[in-house]
Amino acid sequence: HDGKLDLDADFGSSAKSGADGAAQTSSFLGLNAFKSLVAGRSLTREELEPVLQTLQGRLIEKNVANDIGTKICESVLSNLLGKQLGSFDRLTATVRSAMSDALVRILTPTRRVDVLADLAAAKAEKRPYVIVFVGVNGVGKSTSLSKVAYYIKRNGFVPMLCACDTFRSGAVEQLRVHAQSLEVPLYEKGYGRDAAGIATDGINHAKHMGYDAVLVDTAGRMQDNEPLMR
C-alpha cells in the first residue's frame, strides 16, 4: 500500500466496498456515536472522551491490545480537539484518517531490520541468531517460520527449527514436516515440557553444532498476556 491502511478491509467486511464498506466499518467501530458531536461548534475533551471510550472498547473486541487502542484514541483526540466539523461524514473521515495515521506510526519499525546482516554479525561472534515467532492461534506462525528458514538457507546460512509449542497437538509433527521439506535440522523434546527450557537447550545445541540461526516456534498467545509473552 501507499503508507495508508484500509480500515474497511481490516475492520469491516471484505465482501463490501465503497460506501457500504465504510458504513459497516463505522458501525463496527462505534463511530456512529460521533453523530452526537456534529453541532457546528468546537469539540471539547469532555465531549470526546465518552465516545473515545466506546471506540477503544470496540478495538479491544477486535483483539487490539489495550495500550495500542489507547494510542489510537489519543491520536483521534488530538485530531478532533477544538475542531468544528459540520457534517458526520467529515467527522468520521477525520476519525478514520487519524486512526490510520496512528496505526502506521505504531507499526513502522523504529530501526531498519536486516536479517541477513544481523545473521552475519551473530555468526562473526560465534553465536546463533535467534528469532522467536509469537502470535494468537491460527495466524500462521509455523508457516511463516518455515518461509523465513527457507530464506535464510537460500542465502547461505544454516537455520535450525526449534519446536517449543508443547501444548497444541500436532505442532511438533507439523514443524518436523517443514524441517524435512527444507532439509534443515529440528530440535524438539515432545509435549508437556517447559517451552522456555526447550528454547534455551535448543539455542545451546545450535551453538554447539555451529548452526547460524534458531527459529523458535511457540504456542498461541495474546500479545497483551505479559507472563506468556515473557
C-alpha positions as CSV (number, residue, x, y, z in Angstrom):
1,H,0.0,0.0,0.0
2,D,1.0,3.7,-0.2
3,G,1.5,4.0,3.6
4,K,-2.2,4.0,4.3
5,L,-4.2,1.2,6.0
6,D,-7.5,0.0,4.6
7,L,-9.7,0.2,7.7
8,D,-12.7,-1.2,5.8
9,A,-10.7,-4.3,4.9
10,D,-9.3,-4.7,8.4
11,F,-12.3,-3.9,10.5
12,G,-15.2,-4.2,8.0
13,S,-16.4,-6.8,5.5
14,S,-14.2,-7.8,2.5
15,A,-17.4,-8.5,0.7
16,K,-18.5,-4.9,0.7
17,S,-16.8,-1.9,-0.7
18,G,-17.2,1.8,-1.1
19,A,-20.0,3.4,0.9
20,D,-21.3,0.1,2.2
21,G,-17.8,-0.9,3.5
22,A,-17.3,2.5,5.1
23,A,-20.7,2.3,6.7
24,Q,-20.1,-1.1,8.1
25,T,-16.7,-0.1,9.5
26,S,-18.2,3.0,11.1
27,S,-20.9,0.8,12.7
28,F,-18.5,-1.8,14.0
29,L,-16.1,0.7,15.5
30,G,-18.9,2.6,17.1
31,L,-18.2,5.7,15.0
32,N,-22.0,6.3,14.9
33,A,-21.6,7.5,18.4
34,F,-19.8,10.6,17.0
35,K,-23.0,11.8,15.4
36,S,-23.9,13.5,18.7
37,L,-20.8,15.7,18.3
38,V,-21.8,17.2,15.0
39,A,-23.2,20.6,16.1
40,G,-21.0,23.1,14.3
41,R,-19.2,24.0,17.5
42,S,-15.6,23.4,18.7
43,L,-15.2,19.9,20.1
44,T,-14.1,19.6,23.8
45,R,-12.3,16.9,25.6
46,E,-15.3,16.4,27.8
47,E,-17.5,15.6,24.8
48,L,-14.9,13.4,23.1
49,E,-13.8,11.2,25.9
50,P,-17.0,9.1,26.4
51,V,-17.2,8.5,22.6
52,L,-13.5,7.5,22.5
53,Q,-14.1,5.1,25.3
54,T,-16.6,3.4,23.1
55,L,-14.1,3.3,20.3
56,Q,-11.4,1.8,22.5
57,G,-13.8,-0.9,23.6
58,R,-14.6,-1.8,20.0
59,L,-10.9,-2.0,19.2
60,I,-10.3,-4.3,22.2
61,E,-13.2,-6.5,20.9
62,K,-11.2,-6.8,17.7
63,N,-8.2,-8.1,19.7
64,V,-6.3,-4.8,19.6
65,A,-4.0,-4.6,22.7
66,N,-5.2,-2.1,25.3
67,D,-2.1,0.1,25.1
68,I,-2.3,0.3,21.3
69,G,-6.0,1.2,21.5
70,T,-5.1,4.0,23.9
71,K,-2.6,5.4,21.4
72,I,-5.1,5.2,18.6
73,C,-7.7,7.0,20.6
74,E,-5.2,9.7,21.7
75,S,-4.4,10.3,18.1
76,V,-8.1,10.7,17.3
77,L,-8.5,13.0,20.2
78,S,-5.6,15.2,19.1
79,N,-7.1,15.4,15.6
80,L,-10.6,16.4,16.8
81,L,-9.9,18.6,19.8
82,G,-11.0,22.1,19.1
83,K,-12.2,21.3,15.6
84,Q,-15.5,22.4,14.1
85,L,-16.9,19.7,11.9
86,G,-20.3,20.4,10.5
87,S,-21.1,17.0,9.0
88,F,-21.0,13.4,10.2
89,D,-19.2,12.3,7.0
90,R,-16.5,14.9,7.5
91,L,-16.1,14.0,11.2
92,T,-15.9,10.2,10.5
93,A,-13.4,10.8,7.7
94,T,-11.2,12.7,10.2
95,V,-11.5,9.9,12.7
96,R,-10.7,7.2,10.2
97,S,-7.7,9.3,8.9
98,A,-6.4,9.8,12.5
99,M,-6.7,6.0,13.2
100,S,-4.9,5.1,10.0
101,D,-2.1,7.6,10.7
102,A,-1.7,6.3,14.3
103,L,-1.5,2.6,13.1
104,V,1.1,3.5,10.6
105,R,3.2,5.2,13.2
106,I,2.8,2.3,15.6
107,L,3.6,-0.4,13.1
108,T,6.6,1.4,11.4
109,P,9.8,-0.1,12.8
110,T,12.0,2.3,14.8
111,R,15.1,0.8,13.2
112,R,15.9,-0.9,10.0
113,V,15.6,-4.7,10.2
114,D,18.2,-6.5,8.1
115,V,18.0,-10.2,9.0
116,L,20.9,-11.2,6.8
117,A,23.2,-8.5,8.2
118,D,22.2,-9.5,11.8
119,L,22.8,-13.1,11.0
120,A,26.3,-12.3,9.7
121,A,27.1,-10.3,12.8
122,A,26.0,-13.1,15.1
123,K,28.0,-15.6,13.1
124,A,31.1,-13.5,13.4
125,E,30.5,-13.6,17.2
126,K,30.2,-17.4,17.0
127,R,26.6,-17.4,18.3
128,P,23.3,-18.4,16.7
129,Y,20.9,-15.6,15.6
130,V,17.5,-16.3,17.3
131,I,14.1,-15.4,16.1
132,V,11.0,-16.3,18.2
133,F,7.6,-16.5,16.4
134,V,4.7,-15.4,18.6
135,G,1.0,-14.7,18.0
136,V,-2.5,-15.9,18.5
137,N,-3.7,-19.4,17.4
138,G,-4.1,-19.9,13.7
139,V,-2.2,-16.8,12.4
140,G,0.4,-18.9,10.6
141,K,3.4,-18.8,12.9
142,S,4.8,-22.2,11.8
143,T,4.2,-21.5,8.2
144,S,5.9,-18.1,8.5
145,L,8.8,-19.7,10.4
146,S,9.3,-22.2,7.5
147,K,9.4,-19.4,5.0
148,V,12.0,-17.5,7.0
149,A,14.0,-20.7,7.3
150,Y,13.9,-21.1,3.5
151,Y,15.0,-17.5,3.0
152,I,17.9,-17.9,5.5
153,K,19.1,-21.2,3.9
154,R,18.8,-19.8,0.4
155,N,21.2,-17.0,1.4
156,G,23.9,-19.4,2.6
157,F,23.2,-19.8,6.3
158,V,22.1,-22.9,8.3
159,P,18.9,-22.4,10.3
160,M,17.6,-24.8,12.9
161,L,14.0,-25.1,13.8
162,C,13.1,-25.3,17.5
163,A,9.7,-26.9,18.4
164,C,8.6,-25.0,21.5
165,D,4.8,-25.4,21.0
166,T,4.5,-28.1,23.6
167,F,0.7,-27.5,24.0
168,R,-1.1,-27.9,20.6
169,S,-1.5,-31.5,19.5
170,G,0.4,-32.0,16.2
171,A,2.5,-28.9,16.5
172,V,5.8,-30.8,16.7
173,E,4.9,-33.1,13.9
174,Q,3.9,-30.1,11.7
175,L,7.3,-28.5,12.3
176,R,9.0,-31.8,11.6
177,V,7.4,-31.9,8.2
178,H,8.6,-28.4,7.5
179,A,12.2,-29.3,8.6
180,Q,12.2,-32.4,6.4
181,S,10.9,-30.5,3.4
182,L,13.5,-27.8,3.8
183,E,16.2,-30.3,4.8
184,V,17.2,-28.3,7.9
185,P,17.7,-29.6,11.5
186,L,15.0,-29.7,14.0
187,Y,15.3,-29.6,17.8
188,E,12.4,-31.0,19.7
189,K,11.6,-32.6,23.0
190,G,7.9,-33.5,22.6
191,Y,5.0,-32.2,24.5
192,G,4.1,-31.2,28.1
193,R,7.5,-29.7,28.9
194,D,8.7,-26.2,29.7
195,A,8.9,-24.3,26.4
196,A,11.4,-21.8,27.7
197,G,13.7,-24.6,28.8
198,I,13.5,-26.3,25.4
199,A,14.3,-23.0,23.7
200,T,17.3,-22.5,25.9
201,D,18.6,-26.0,25.3
202,G,17.9,-25.6,21.6
203,I,20.0,-22.5,21.4
204,N,22.8,-24.1,23.3
205,H,22.6,-27.1,20.9
206,A,22.7,-24.9,17.9
207,K,25.8,-23.1,19.2
208,H,27.5,-26.4,19.8
209,M,26.6,-27.7,16.3
210,G,27.6,-24.4,14.6
211,Y,24.2,-23.6,13.2
212,D,23.7,-20.0,12.2
213,A,20.1,-19.4,13.3
214,V,17.5,-20.7,15.6
215,L,13.8,-20.2,14.7
216,V,11.6,-20.8,17.7
217,D,8.0,-22.0,17.2
218,T,5.7,-21.2,20.1
219,A,2.2,-21.9,21.3
220,G,-0.5,-19.4,20.5
221,R,-0.9,-16.5,22.9
222,M,-2.3,-13.0,23.1
223,Q,0.1,-10.1,22.8
224,D,-1.3,-8.5,25.9
225,N,-0.7,-11.6,28.0
226,E,2.6,-10.4,29.6
227,P,3.5,-13.6,31.5
228,L,3.2,-15.8,28.4
229,M,5.0,-13.2,26.2
230,R,7.9,-13.3,28.6
